[in-house]
Amino acid sequence: MAVERRDYVALEWVAGEIAETLKQSVAELNAYLENRADTTRLRFCLTYIHQVYGTLKMVEFAGAALLTEEMEAVAQALVGGTVLEAQREDALLALKTALDSLPGYLQRLLVQRRDAPALLLPLINDLRAVRGEVLITESAVFSPDLTTRIDSDAQPLSISAGELGEIAKKLRQMYQMALLNYLRNNDPRQNLNYLAKVCARLSKLASARPAEALWKICIALCEGLLNRSIQPSAAVKLLLRQVDSQLKVLVEQGEAALQAVPPTGLIKNLLYYIAASGANSRYIAEIKQTYNLPNALPPETELVPSASDDDATVAVKAALAQQLANLAHDIPTIPVGKGLIAAIKRVQDTAALLGLARAQATLQELVQRVQSGKLDVETAVRNLHQLAESLELEQRPAAPRPLFNDSEEAQEQLDKAFDAVMRESRNSLEQAKEAIIEFVATQWRHQCLEEVPELIAGVRGSFAVAGLHRAAAVLAACENYVRKDLLEQRKIPAWQLLDTLADAIASVDYYVERLSEDAAAECESILDIA
């Protein structure tokens, strides 16, 4: 896969629109926080976030688009009432924090000209945690050394199975009570100490057995919360709840649970917050050394592939390629449903955080096919193998565009004609967009659209003559939809369909603008979205 160029000119073009829309979204959320009865404000907030997501997806900043997609999902869950009441405040806080953070992140991109999706991991994790979704640190972007295994011979337990069961029950009760008080902010330091004591007792019980690793990691997490090098975010609270489920397994299975390897996803997520801790206290330092955590996270300014990838980025790309190959191998055996969707999304997360927008789009389409029941397994496997293989290919420079035809004068005339076609095309597209806006504003007055098919057809014809066949094909689809569905059948369109139509026309418009500014610009990815 050739390195996907970060199109900062594209971001500059839409930066003002994004900033203004985010301001409106923040204002609506603040208004809702002041008056929780006014849910209309929350709906407006959701609408503005959706607009920002569409814009970021169009300019292909995959990391920022992923964050905005998660923000939209939380806002939708709040509007729909699907967030648990106990987590509603955490959800609102996570949404507000993300909204407040995104403008600064985008401004950083414009100033430094370097994408840094690693900075977004904590925000995305919190947004996922409040919806009970898989945390993004399970992706290949975070790569602790999990090869460490307990290789010494464990001594036989000095207690009977019955005694172990009783101890496990008491430890779980103590853990649950301390966790409940901590989540309610009742004497948090004392209850964190209780949690750490439970984990220490469990570590001793599991000594020299696979489960010991989990409880040592949990001690370090509690230490980080106590010394405030780890923040009690929504994601961290979710992990503390998930640790309780491992205690439940111990109560039910006894010694067998001590011999079982802890879930890799839980271990990775816990280790991420220890890796991000700036502390070097006793237990945190031990865990950082054991799992090589200083090297587990790639440097934030080097996460996105560049023309000269460093070792860390190459390793992450190699891990993504392996994820894709593994997924291709496993797809025929995974039952179609939530399990398959989760497996695909884990790979999609890695692609997004590497800034590989096209790979992310392919995987997103695969998820949609699974959800709609239209998955072609053979095609899916082939596409995944192609993605994996493309990551191993070196970037090849594009063939240079011919600067001259028969003479400099002839080329100059062609350039002028091309510019004229592009200007006229943009004018026609702008008229089409205004007609669609008027159609919505007048509550589906179809007469507003009567000139749209001819406007689009004119642009399509110009594109065909200019050799812009992909753009012409997109407009042909738009023209067909407006002419047949909206005008001939007088349909009242679903909001999502109109949104898609507007996005397609806007993407083509932006494609034309980029070609007008720089005829050699790499613009084809814009049409992938259109």
Salt bridges, closest charged atoms under 4 A:
ASP7 OD1 - ARG514 NH2 3.31
GLU12 OE2 - ARG113 NH2 2.76
GLU28 OE1 - ARG41 NH1 3.07
ASP38 OD2 - ARG41 NE 3.52
GLU70 OE2 - ARG128 NE 3.05
GLU70 OE1 - ARG131 NH2 2.63
GLU72 OE2 - HIS50 ND1 2.90
GLU89 OE2 - ARG36 NH1 2.90
ASP90 OD1 - LYS237 NZ 3.44
ASP100 OD2 - LYS96 NZ 3.18
GLU133 OE2 - ARG131 NH1 3.81
GLU212 OE2 - LYS216 NZ 3.20
ASP244 OD1 - ARG172 NE 3.09
GLU286 OE2 - LYS216 NZ 3.87
GLU300 OE2 - ARG108 NH2 2.90
ASP309 OD2 - LYS317 NZ 2.98
ASP330 OD1 - HIS329 ND1 3.11
ASP349 OD1 - ARG128 NH2 2.71
GLU365 OE2 - ARG369 NH2 3.39
GLU412 OE2 - LYS416 NZ 3.70
GLU430 OE1 - LYS433 NZ 3.40
GLU454 OE2 - ARG483 NH2 3.64
GLU479 OE1 - ARG460 NE 2.91
GLU479 OE2 - ARG483 NH2 2.78
ASP485 OD2 - LYS491 NZ 3.25
ASP499 OD2 - HIS50 NE2 2.46
ASP509 OD1 - ARG426 NE 2.80
ASP509 OD2 - LYS433 NZ 2.98
GLU513 OE1 - ARG426 NH2 3.87
GLU517 OE1 - ARG514 NH1 3.49
GLU524 OE1 - ARG470 NH1 2.98
ASP528 OD2 - ARG358 NE 3.90
ASP528 OD1 - ARG470 NH2 2.78
